[in-house]
Amino acid sequence: MKKIYWLIIKSYLGPLVFTFFIALFILLMQFLWKYIDDLVGKGLEWYIIAELLFYASSTFVPLALPLAILLSSLMTFGNLGENYELVAMKAAGISLRRVMAPLMVMSLIISGIAFYFSNNVLPVANLKFKSLLYDVREQKLALDIKEGVFYHGIDGFVIRVGKKENDEQTIRDVIIYDHREKKGNINITVADSGRMELTPDGRYLIFNLYSGYNYTDKTDTRDYREKVPFQRTKFRENFRKFDLMDFEMSRTDEDLFKNNYSMLNLTQLTEAEDSLVRSLNERRAGIPDLLMRTFYFFTGIDSTRAARFEPDSNYNINFLATYSKVQQEEIIEDAIQKFRRSRDNIRYYKQEIESREEMIYKHQAEWHRKFTLSVACFVLFFIGAPMGAIIRRGGLGLPVVVSVLFFVLFHIISITGEKSVKSGAIDANIGMWIAPVVLLPLGIFLTFKATTDSPLLDAESWKKTFSKLFSKKKK
């Protein structure tokens, strides 16, 4: 039995590793396709892109691992059935359950590793990935001054170069707008030609301009808006230096991102949720007092002059009748303003409460997600293994199609449940576990059919069944 177990494990490990990295690669290509505009043209170093892709691939493990387990288990048992190895084992008295036993143990081990990864590694990977992606997206495009195009990449300046020679340094018909004072086009430099060079350290851009003029509006004199004083200075050679520090990659402090719910482990999520619930309850308790402050006696009303009447009285008493018409209008206007202010406050408090509740729901969903990854790996194994034994097809043909269908079903149910939890429509104890609960009976059913050698996907058996049904209906 040990040799058979080792044979099955070796047959399973190869497809598992292969399909895992294939799924990871496909998800990584999807990420690149989505953020390609934020990566191209910014002069990023290769190790920055490699680091970003590494952390991105780490965040895709919760999607790639369940798919790999489903596909590899289906391929393994499909190959065993296609090569009649399962038939030989059953002929030797070895049931399908005993054949699946070593892979069940391996699935349990993988589920434990997946839980450790989801609780300890994934939060760190999310923190590194989100912070680095934010820095990359905020990074400016690399310095690229094109002919005939106004370049706005350098803060405080707009540069236009009419023509660039083949050496990429000699420039013609140059215009530089200096906007550092934020007063519009009050400082303009025009030159017939020049030379554009970078300093050896790449920190500064040097412009040596020849045969041009500096045009300046003198805004530091009295009555300059009416008189519009103007100064023109001619030069043979002019030197300009532009600081390029903004083009260097700067890293944001990761502490600014670490409190996000996707970057916390189970203990941190529990503590954060308790703090949010406590803060929400305190806010709810304080809202009535805040609203009651608006409903104090109106300043235009003397409460001692208000008419008194019994609660059961049928008299309709208008206490405003004791005031003059001007005072009545002031009291009514004051009341309208206070009720409008109260209405706006109620809307604001409602939005605040909903926002805080949504944040609590997100923490609860993330807490359950730490466990659903492990359970998904185990459940999908019980779908893939018996399905492979039933269809008896190996390779990357039919197993891939069947695996993708089951995984898409699982993913759609998971996403629907997660969104319902985050919106507050379903409790997290139910919504985050809908997909495993729905697919577990399917896995049990397929395992039962596979162990009893049921012709579940045999076309001939289905034809016979339907023919019998139609014959009964005709009789």
C-alpha positions, 0 to 999 in steps of 0.5 A, a space after each residue: 500500500 505504501 508504494 501505491 500511496 507514494 505513486 498517487 502522491 507523486 502523480 498529484 504533486 506534479 500537476 498541483 505545482 504546474 497548475 498553481 503556477 499557471 493560474 498564478 501567471 494568468 492572474 499576474 497577466 491580468 494585473 499587468 493588463 489592468 495597471 500597464 498604463 501606470 507602469 509604462 513610461 515612468 523610468 522604473 528600475 527593474 527591481 521595483 517592477 520585480 518587487 511589485 510583481 512578487 507582492 502582487 503574485 502573493 496576493 493572488 494565492 487565495 485564488 490560484 490555490 483552490 483552482 490548482 487543487 481542483 484541477 490537479 486532483 481532477 487531472 490525477 484521478 482522470 489519468 489514473 482512470 484513463 490508464 486503467 490504474 484505478 480499475 487495477 486497484 479496485 480489482 486488487 480489492 483497494 477501494 476508491 476511498 483508500 486510494 483517495 486517503 493519502 491525498 485527503 491527508 495532503 489536502 488537510 496539510 495544504 489547508 493548514 498551510 493555506 490558513 497560516 499563509 492567509 493569517 500571517 503572510 497575506 496581510 504583510 503581502 497586502 501591505 507591501 503590495 498596496 503601498 508599493 502600488 500607490 507609490 508607483 501610480 503616484 510616480 511621474 512619467 519619465 522626462 520626455 520633452 517632445 517636439 512641438 508639444 507643451 511639456 508640463 512634467 516639471 512643477 512650475 514650468 511649461 516648456 515647448 521645444 520646436 525641434 530637436 536635432 539628431 543628437 537629442 541635445 541641440 534644440 531650436 525654437 524654445 519657449 519656457 513659461 515660468 509659473 512658479 508665482 502662480 500668476 499666469 504667463 507673466 514670465 516667459 523666455 524665448 530663444 532661437 536655439 539651445 542645448 539640453 543636458 542632464 547632470 551626471 547624477 540625473 538630478 538637474 536638467 540644464 538648458 543653455 539658451 542662445 539668442 533670445 528674450 525674457 518677457 516679464 510683467 512687473 506685478 510688484 509695482 503700484 497700479 500694475 493692473 491698470 498700467 500693465 508695466 512690461 519688461 523685455 530683456 535680450 540675451 545672447 546666452 541664458 542658463 536655466 537649471 530645473 530640479 528633477 527630484 520629483 521624478 525620483 521614486 519616493 516610498 510612502 511610510 507603510 504605517 499609513 496603510 497598516 490599519 486597513 482591514 485587509 492587512 490585519 491578522 485574526 487577533 488584530 481584526 478582532 481587536 479592531 472590530 471591538 474598537 469599531 463596535 464600541 465607538 459605534 455604540 458610543 456614537 449612537 448613544 450620543 446622537 439623541 443628545 446632540 439632536 435635542 440641543 437643537 430643540 431648545 425653546 425658541 429665543 423669540 418665545 417667552 415660555 411663561 406666556 404659553 397657554 396652559 391646557 389639560 392633555 384631554 382638552 379639545 380646545 385648539 389653542 394658538 399660543 402665537 396669537 399673544 404675539 405681534 405679527 412681526 414676532 410671529 414671523 420671527 418665531 416661525 422663521 426661527 423654527 423653520 431654520 432649526 428644523 432644517 438644521 436638524 434634518 441636515 444633522 440627521 442625514 449626516 448622522 445616518 451616513 456616518 452610522 452607515 459608514 461605520 457599520 460598513 467598516 465593521 462588516 468589512 472586518 467581519 468578512 475579512 476575519 471569516 476569509 482567513 478560514 474560507 480559503 482553507 475550507 475551499 481547498 478541502 471542499 474543491 478536492 472532494 469535487 475534483 478527485 471523484 469527478 476525475 475518477 468518473 470522467 476518466 480523462 487526463 491532461 489539459 482538455 476536458 479536466 480544464 473545462 470541468 474545473 473552470 466551470 466548478 471554480 467559476 461557480 464557486 467564485 461567483 457564489 463567494 463574491 456574491 456572499 462577500 458583497 452581501 456581507 459587506 453591504 450588511 444584507 447578510 450576516 458574516 457567519 452565513 454570507 462568507 460560508 455560502 460557497 463551501 456549504 453549497 459545494 460540500 453536498 456536491 462533493 459528497 454526492 460525487 464521491 458517493 457516485 465515484 465509489 459506487 461506480 455510478 455511470 454518472 457521465 456515461 452517455 449510453 446510460 443516460 440514453 437508456 434512462 431517457 428512453 425508458 421514461 419516454 416509453 412509459 409516457 407513451 404507454 
